[in-house]
Amino acid sequence: AMNRRIVVLAAAFVLLLSVALGRAFWLQAVQGDAYAAMAVRQHRETVVVPAARGTIFDRNGEPLAIGERTITVYANPKQVDQPNELTLAAVDELGADPAVLYPQLLDRSRGFVYVARKADPEAASRLEEMGFAGLGFYPEEQRTYPQGPVAAQVLGFAGTDNEGLEGLERSLERVLGGKPGSQTIVKDPIGRALDVVSTKPETAGQNIRLTIDHQIQANAEAVLRDTVGRFGARSATAIVMDPKTGAILAMAVAPTFNANRFPTTRPDRRRNRAVTDTYEPGSTFKLVTAAAALEEAVVTPSTEFRLPPTLRVADRVTGPSFARRTEQMTVREIVEYSSNIGTVTIAQRIGEGMLASWIERFGFGRRTGVDFPGESTGFALPLEQWSGSTIGTVPIGHGIAVTPVQMARAYAAIANGGVLVQPHLVERIDGRPVERRRGKRVVSREVSRQMLSMLRGVVVEGTGTEAAIPGYTVAGKTGTAAKIDSNGRYSHSRYVASFVGLVPATKPELVIMVMVDEPRGSIYGGVVAAPAFKQIARFNLQHLEVPPDAPRTLRRDG
């Protein structure tokens, strides 16, 4: 009986041993890799290291958008052994919200929670020295805009994850963003970092140089702010452009906002209206009608017209504009004094089909291709939809919608000798100049010269005398257009006042367009927008050291 018990016991031990061996074999040989990986995971952790974002500079190398170094602090709740003390320390050092952080640290089903995103590096390092279990740290950039409000609507914004959300930050994401890296950290059993075992380096984003000059931009914004304030306007827009290249030196909108407070700014404040918004140009659009008539040789600057006091076109009557003087007017005088009846009479000589094709040739009704997201095409009525009265409205800038950037480009074609250039904001990417399409000729040199001469007359003795600048010749055109009310009729109280000017008029270096939306009290482009143009132009001529081309007019300003 004794032997039987020994045999049974031995058999039981053998059975146990074989089960243990079988289990050991199963764990080590069959499932060994999985458990090894678990062990490594418990002691190893891989974190993504975000890439540094490229810097955006102005044309002179002044930084407009930069990345500041910060530290992001995270925790693994499975390894946190002092949730209470850690929460208190994070509140003290990093300003964490205890009501959010404490319950997250207690939740052991999670392997990763943020303690603080983009914290001050010194505060993070003080927390690290306290030696809490389960904490981790990695560098991350905070996007900042050192110039505050300057060019805020142009730059746009990069969010918490350093990804471009609006403006150039968004459209240039591929270039600015870079590629993230990673690092694997070995930790002790309670989750304190011992060593970094492998790193995949991140690739920094590329730097961008814009055509914007931050001083010209800041000045334009300041002038617009004053103009909006003085006339109680809804908003105002200005563009400063080099007519030879299409480079935009300023694209300003008022009211503006501080780019560092982007997330708390109302969306309508953040729009870059110079590119996304349209308006009826009014008399500034007469440039197209006059240039088309000269190029088609249906008139010369000295062609005379006998103009009636009112003009009936189909079912509409065009009255005289306020500057109407004599019955007899030349084309030059029609432009200088902005005669509506005269302009419509010229348009009738050109004819509907020809005028429609000229509007298209000047780039209206389609995008300019400016390198900014969300560009509007504007609206030009297709010829097949013209009615009998269209020839009485479109030539004087009504019943057509344009963007400020389209308008600046049309005037640049007159300034540069007849070529439609590509407006642009980005000059260089990673130090390399951006390739541009060659401009397309729209009018001859001779016609652009004749137009320039007539536009000088506007400022010397026509509707734009407020735009005159001592020491320089100025060419330009005023515009005043009623806005359309919700009932589809033209408003009697809401207007858009604008002025587009070229300086110096003998050899234009700059096109400057100013548009003021819904000024109150005074509505005319010559009164509201021309003085703003003058202030912007005076600053720019001085800043760019453009020599005076009419020195004899300097004395009058004394």
VEXLUMGU-32665 format. One record per residue (C-alpha): x, y, z. Coordinates in steps of 0.05 Angstrom, whole numbers, padded with zeros to 5 digits, always signed. Layout:
! residues N
XYZ;...
This chain:
! residues 558
+00000+00000+00000;+00059+00045+00018;+00090+00033-00051;+00025+00048-00085;+00021+00116-00051;+00093+00132-00070;+00079+00113-00143;+00015+00156-00144;+00053+00215-00112;+00110+00207-00161;+00060+00204-00219;+00027+00267-00193;+00095+00302-00189;+00113+00279-00260;+00045+00303-00284;+00054+00371-00250;+00125+00376-00276;+00103+00360-00347;+00046+00411-00342;+00096+00462-00316;+00146+00444-00370;+00091+00445-00423;+00068+00513-00397;+00139+00539-00396;+00150+00514-00467;+00084+00546-00488;+00102+00612-00455;+00174+00614-00478;+00174+00580-00546;+00105+00592-00572;+00085+00659-00540;+00154+00682-00521;+00157+00739-00572;+00091+00768-00550;+00110+00768-00477;+00179+00796-00492;+00146+00852-00530;+00100+00865-00470;+00160+00867-00424;+00195+00915-00471;+00132+00957-00477;+00127+00961-00402;+00198+00988-00401;+00201+01022-00469;+00160+01078-00496;+00161+01111-00564;+00140+01184-00571;+00131+01225-00634;+00177+01285-00637;+00143+01341-00678;+00184+01375-00731;+00204+01448-00725;+00161+01491-00771;+00194+01536-00823;+00199+01610-00808;+00161+01661-00851;+00203+01723-00865;+00186+01789-00899;+00224+01811-00961;+00280+01842-00918;+00289+01781-00873;+00246+01805-00815;+00212+01745-00782;+00135+01747-00786;+00120+01677-00760;+00169+01636-00717;+00171+01574-00673;+00187+01584-00599;+00216+01524-00561;+00169+01494-00509;+00164+01427-00473;+00103+01382-00474;+00093+01341-00410;+00053+01276-00411;+00040+01218-00362;+00026+01143-00364;-00029+01133-00311;-00011+01059-00306;+00056+01080-00277;+00036+01141-00236;+00042+01123-00162;+00029+01192-00132;-00030+01221-00171;-00048+01270-00116;+00022+01300-00107;+00035+01300-00183;-00030+01339-00195;-00012+01391-00143;+00058+01399-00172;+00031+01406-00243;-00018+01459-00219;+00038+01498-00185;+00090+01493-00239;+00050+01489-00304;-00017+01519-00286;-00053+01453-00302;-00128+01447-00287;-00135+01398-00228;-00208+01382-00244;-00186+01356-00313;-00118+01326-00296;-00131+01288-00231;-00187+01242-00257;-00144+01227-00319;-00084+01206-00276;-00130+01159-00236;-00156+01125-00299;-00109+01065-00305;-00141+01042-00370;-00103+01097-00405;-00030+01094-00426;-00021+01168-00444;-00050+01234-00420;-00025+01305-00431;-00004+01340-00366;+00012+01405-00402;+00018+01421-00476;+00073+01470-00497;+00096+01489-00428;+00152+01537-00409;+00217+01496-00413;+00242+01521-00344;+00177+01502-00309;+00178+01434-00343;+00250+01421-00321;+00232+01439-00248;+00176+01387-00251;+00224+01336-00281;+00273+01345-00224;+00219+01325-00174;+00227+01253-00201;+00154+01232-00206;+00141+01162-00234;+00104+01156-00301;+00122+01225-00328;+00150+01240-00398;+00175+01303-00433;+00187+01321-00506;+00204+01387-00542;+00149+01420-00582;+00143+01487-00618;+00095+01543-00603;+00079+01584-00665;+00085+01659-00651;+00077+01721-00692;+00129+01772-00668;+00097+01830-00707;+00029+01820-00673;-00025+01848-00719;+00021+01862-00779;-00003+01821-00839;-00046+01778-00792;-00098+01764-00847;-00043+01745-00897;-00003+01699-00851;-00063+01662-00822;-00050+01614-00765;-00019+01548-00744;-00057+01512-00689;-00037+01472-00627;-00012+01414-00669;+00031+01464-00708;-00010+01452-00770;-00030+01511-00816;-00105+01525-00808;-00115+01590-00847;-00079+01638-00894;-00009+01625-00920;+00005+01580-00860;-00048+01534-00890;-00032+01539-00964;+00043+01530-00952;+00034+01473-00901;+00070+01423-00947;+00132+01468-00947;+00130+01496-00876;+00108+01433-00840;+00168+01386-00842;+00165+01313-00822;+00160+01288-00750;+00211+01241-00719;+00207+01194-00659;+00247+01172-00599;+00244+01107-00559;+00257+01112-00484;+00276+01055-00436;+00243+01062-00367;+00253+01028-00299;+00196+00986-00270;+00162+01047-00241;+00165+01086-00306;+00224+01133-00296;+00265+01146-00359;+00333+01112-00358;+00358+01120-00429;+00339+01139-00501;+00354+01077-00543;+00334+01099-00613;+00316+01163-00648;+00288+01176-00717;+00307+01248-00730;+00252+01297-00751;+00260+01340-00814;+00248+01414-00802;+00202+01453-00848;+00230+01500-00900;+00234+01575-00891;+00192+01622-00934;+00209+01693-00955;+00149+01736-00974;+00145+01797-01020;+00113+01835-00962;+00153+01892-00932;+00132+01893-00858;+00141+01969-00853;+00100+01984-00914;+00048+01934-00888;+00046+01965-00818;+00039+02035-00847;-00018+02014-00894;-00054+01981-00835;-00046+02044-00792;-00072+02090-00848;-00132+02043-00859;-00147+02041-00785;-00149+02118-00783;-00192+02120-00846;-00242+02070-00818;-00245+02110-00753;-00252+02178-00787;-00308+02157-00833;-00342+02105-00787;-00332+02054-00843;-00345+01979-00838;-00277+01960-00864;-00222+01980-00912;-00171+01945-00956;-00106+01967-00988;-00056+01934-01035;+00013+01960-01052;+00043+01924-01112;+00104+01928-01157;+00072+01935-01226;+00132+01906-01262;+00135+01840-01225;+00067+01833-01190;+00103+01828-01122;+00055+01850-01066;+00091+01895-01016;+00030+01903-00972;-00039+01872-00969;-00074+01906-00912;-00144+01900-00882;-00176+01941-00826;-00199+01925-00775;-00142+01877-00761;-00127+01833-00700;-00067+01805-00663;-00046+01740-00697;-00024+01711-00630;-00096+01714-00608;-00122+01682-00671;-00166+01627-00640;-00208+01678-00601;-00217+01725-00661;-00283+01727-00699;-00278+01693-00768;-00301+01756-00806;-00242+01794-00775;-00193+01741-00800;-00213+01743-00874;-00162+01770-00923;-00214+01814-00958;-00164+01836-01012;-00169+01767-01043;-00234+01735-01017;-00284+01793-01021;-00315+01828-01081;-00344+01897-01091;-00373+01939-01148;-00315+01982-01170;-00355+02042-01198;-00313+02093-01236;-00245+02059-01224;-00270+02008-01275;-00274+02063-01329;-00200+02047-01341;-00221+01984-01378;-00272+02021-01422;-00224+02077-01440;-00164+02030-01453;-00207+01984-01496;-00232+02043-01538;-00161+02069-01549;-00133+02000-01566;-00190+01985-01615;-00177+02054-01646;-00249+02077-01641;-00226+02140-01605;-00162+02179-01589;-00152+02220-01525;-00173+02283-01563;-00236+02255-01596;-00294+02301-01578;-00365+02280-01560;-00427+02323-01554;-00459+02297-01490;-00532+02306-01473;-00550+02323-01400;-00580+02253-01391;-00573+02190-01432;-00626+02137-01441;-00600+02066-01450;-00657+02016-01461;-00701+02024-01398;-00650+02062-01356;-00630+02135-01354;-00558+02154-01337;-00553+02223-01305;-00492+02268-01305;-00438+02255-01253;-00426+02313-01205;-00367+02339-01245;-00405+02352-01310;-00383+02418-01341;-00396+02429-01415;-00436+02398-01470;-00372+02385-01509;-00321+02336-01477;-00259+02301-01503;-00242+02229-01483;-00187+02258-01438;-00238+02303-01402;-00288+02246-01396;-00235+02206-01358;-00209+02265-01317;-00278+02287-01294;-00305+02216-01291;-00365+02230-01336;-00414+02172-01334;-00451+02195-01396;-00386+02204-01433;-00360+02135-01413;-00425+02101-01435;-00422+02139-01501;-00351+02113-01512;-00374+02042-01493;-00430+02045-01545;-00376+02059-01598;-00337+01997-01576;-00399+01953-01577;-00423+01899-01527;-00385+01839-01555;-00319+01876-01560;-00326+01906-01490;-00344+01839-01459;-00281+01808-01488;-00238+01866-01462;-00266+01857-01392;-00243+01785-01396;-00176+01804-01426;-00163+01849-01366;-00173+01788-01321;-00242+01803-01291;-00289+01746-01276;-00232+01697-01264;-00179+01687-01210;-00113+01724-01215;-00077+01662-01189;-00048+01700-01130;-00015+01649-01083;-00066+01656-01026;-00122+01606-01011;-00195+01623-01022;-00188+01672-01079;-00255+01696-01108;-00266+01699-01183;-00309+01762-01178;-00366+01766-01227;-00369+01792-01299;-00435+01782-01335;-00424+01734-01394;-00442+01767-01461;-00501+01721-01473;-00533+01748-01410;-00525+01822-01427;-00590+01860-01433;-00603+01924-01471;-00585+01966-01410;-00519+01930-01392;-00479+01976-01438;-00504+02033-01393;-00480+02002-01327;-00419+01956-01336;-00374+02008-01371;-00381+02053-01310;-00367+01996-01260;-00437+01975-01240;-00466+01905-01247;-00396+01876-01243;-00360+01850-01181;-00284+01852-01173;-00233+01836-01120;-00183+01888-01096;-00126+01845-01124;-00159+01841-01193;-00165+01917-01193;-00093+01928-01172;-00070+01881-01228;-00111+01917-01282;-00078+01984-01262;-00010+01951-01259;-00018+01934-01333;-00025+02008-01349;+00034+02025-01303;+00083+01974-01333;+00071+01988-01407;+00013+01942-01421;+00027+01873-01389;-00020+01834-01343;+00027+01807-01289;+00016+01752-01237;+00005+01782-01167;+00043+01742-01114;+00062+01741-01041;+00115+01686-01038;+00185+01707-01062;+00229+01649-01041;+00221+01579-01013;+00282+01551-00976;+00325+01606-01008;+00304+01589-01079;+00264+01640-01120;+00194+01617-01140;+00185+01610-01215;+00132+01658-01244;+00093+01655-01309;+00111+01711-01358;+00058+01765-01360;+00011+01771-01419;+00007+01835-01460;-00062+01867-01458;-00051+01936-01488;+00004+01967-01529;+00058+02012-01499;+00027+02071-01534;-00043+02060-01504;-00014+02049-01435;+00024+02115-01443;-00039+02152-01465;-00079+02122-01406;-00024+02142-01357;-00026+02213-01383;-00102+02216-01375;-00099+02186-01305;-00049+02241-01287;-00101+02291-01307;-00150+02260-01257;-00102+02279-01201;-00078+02345-01229;-00147+02375-01241;-00201+02321-01241;-00236+02282-01186;-00172+02258-01153;-00137+02323-01132;-00134+02298-01059;-00085+02245-01081;-00032+02295-01104;+00037+02285-01071;+00086+02343-01068;+00150+02327-01106;+00119+02270-01147;+00073+02260-01206;+00012+02217-01190;-00036+02182-01236;-00100+02149-01213;-00175+02142-01212;-00230+02153-01161;-00290+02107-01153;-00356+02113-01115;-00407+02057-01121;-00473+02046-01086;-00481+01977-01055;-00540+01932-01070;-00592+01927-01015;-00628+01861-00997;-00686+01882-01043;-00638+01881-01103;-00639+01957-01112;-00580+02004-01105;-00575+02033-01035;-00580+02107-01020;-00538+02102-00957;-00487+02045-00967;-00428+02058-01014;-00358+02034-01031;-00306+02089-01041;-00241+02072-01075;-00179+02101-01107;-00126+02066-01148;-00062+02105-01160;+00006+02098-01195;+00069+02133-01170;+00113+02165-01196;+00069+02174-01257;+00128+02186-01304;+00155+02116-01290;+00110+02080-01240;+00145+02040-01186;+00082+02025-01145;+00008+02012-01155;-00032+02028-01092;-00106+02012-01087;-00149+02033-01029;-00221+02011-01019;-00265+02035-00961;-00329+01997-00948;-00391+02036-00925;-00360+02102-00903;-00409+02148-00867;-00417+02223-00876;-00375+02228-00938;-00379+02174-00992;-00336+02196-01051;-00273+02159-01071;-00239+02227-01081;-00254+02248-01010;-00250+02183-00971;-00200+02138-01007;-00154+02188-01044;-00125+02218-00979;-00111+02148-00952;-00075+02132-01017;-00035+02196-01010;-00011+02178-00939;+00007+02107-00959;+00043+02130-01022;+00083+02185-00986;+00109+02136-00935;+00127+02084-00988;+00164+02133-01034;+00206+02156-00975;+00217+02085-00947;+00238+02058-01015;+00279+02121-01030;+00245+02135-01096;+00273+02201-01122;+00222+02258-01133;+00203+02265-01207;+00169+02334-01200;+00215+02371-01151;+00185+02439-01170;+00119+02419-01136;+00155+02410-01069;+00153+02484-01051;+00078+02487-01051;+00075+02442-00991;+00116+02489-00947;
